[in-house]
């Protein structure tokens, strides 16, 4: 498989009544993914200031194999199962990086 990074943006809308629980589950999933998966390079989640139930997640994986492996992990499957009724809409977009940097 190619070692080309996989970069995705997820746009989610969360049922406002479940927002607090959703954010806790998302934070737990992000922490586990970064701690347990070498191929998960970065996961960043933000909410839209005036519409906090609209969540955006920037995901960066080492390659397609790492992305596919992530989808099968117990922590990701738990997140998907437990948040299924909370997510009212979701759009996944594959994007191409232009400039992505972080301080060590």
N, C-alpha and C positions, 0 to 999 in steps of 0.2 A: 504494500500500500504506500501511497505517496505520503511524504512527511509534511505536506502542506497543512498549515493550521486551519482549523474549522472555527469560524467566527459567526455567531448568530445573535440576533436580537429577538427577544420574546416580548410581545406586547400583551399584557393580560389585564382583564377587568375582573375585579373580585367583588363578590356580594358584600356590600358595606357592613352587614351584620356579622360577617365572619372575618373581617379584615384583620383584627388583632390575632386571632388564631392562625390565619393564613400566614401572616408575617413571621410568627414564631416558627411555624413549620418550614417556611422558606429559609430562614436563618439557620435552622438546624441542618437542613439539607446542604446548604452552601458550605457550612463548616465541615461537615462529614466529607463532602466531595473533595475539598481542598486538602484535608488531612489524609485521606485514604487513597486518592487517585493521582498518580504521577502525571497522567495525561490531561488532567483538568488544570489549565494554566491560570485561569481567572474567571471568577463569577462575581458580578456586581449587580446589585438590585437597588432600584430607586423607585420612588412614587412621585407622581405628578403633584406638585404643591397644592394646587387648587382642587384637585380631584384625587385624593390619596388612595382611592380604591383602584386607580389605574397604575399598574406596576410595569416597569421596564427592566429587563434583565439582559445584560451583555455577557455572553458566554464565550470563552476562548478555550479551545481544546488543541492539543498538540497535533492531532491529525484525525482523519475520519475514523480510524480504528479506536482511538481514545474516546471519541464521541459515542460511537456505538457501544463500547464497553460501559460507559457512564450510564447509558439508558437501561442497562441490565443489573445495576448494583442494587443491593437491598435498600440502601438509604434513598436512592432516587425512586424506586418502586413504592416505598412507604410514602414518600412525599406525594407522588401522583395519586395513590390510593386515598390518602387522608385529605387531600385538597380537591378531589374531583368535584364535589358538590359546592365548592366555594368559588370556583372559576366560572364566570358567566360568559367570557369570551377570551379567545387566545389566537394570536397571530404569530407565527414563527417566520423569521426572515433570515436567509443566509446573506451575509454581507461580506464585503471585501475591505480589509483594513487599509487605511491610508496612512495614519500615524498613530501608533499606540505605544505609549511609554509609561513607565511607572518608576518611581524611585525605589531603590532596594530597601 
